[in-house]
Amino acid sequence: MSAARTVTAADLAEIHLALAQFGHVFDNGDADELGEVFTEDVTVENTIGLGYSIPGIGQAAAFTRARRPDTPDHQTLDTVVLVGDDGIVRARSRYIATLVDGRVHGGDYYDIVEPTSAGWRISYRVSVPRHPVLAATELPAEFAEQWRPTAENLARISDD
């Protein structure tokens, strides 16, 4: 078992916590708490419509503060943590976004997570809708391949 493919149980718990906290922090408009979720140099992207990219936690905080009251609530689920040959730790999660009228959208979060002095944080996130099918900017086919779970890249828990 390659050391590059392992994480500790504590690492996995912190990764899952950071991913789960996104919905609480963003949906509650707690922009000052984004440091519990993201690195300072985070890039957050969304592919709906023409898509957008938010560079840095400062701009992510401004985006959070400007969210409209009808912004969907977000739930993160079915996360798999992957460790690439390059040592990059990726997480792929499904999301459910509940709209104010009760309709539901779903999709995938593709995240890169990194250890920081404060714990694991998301350094890159792209949100890709699945259902209902929405007009969206398509990612290159090879993009998702980095986040495709395989026997080789699923994170294994080390004893450390």
Secondary structure, DSSP 8 states (H G I E B T S, - for coil): --GGGEE-HHHHHHHHHHHHHHHHHHHTT-GGGGGGTEEEEEEEEE-BTT-EEEESHHHHHHHHHT--TT--EEEEEEEEEEE-TT--EEEEEEEEEE-TTS-EEEEEEEEEEEEETTEEEEEEEEEEEEES---B----HHHHHTT---TTTB-EE---
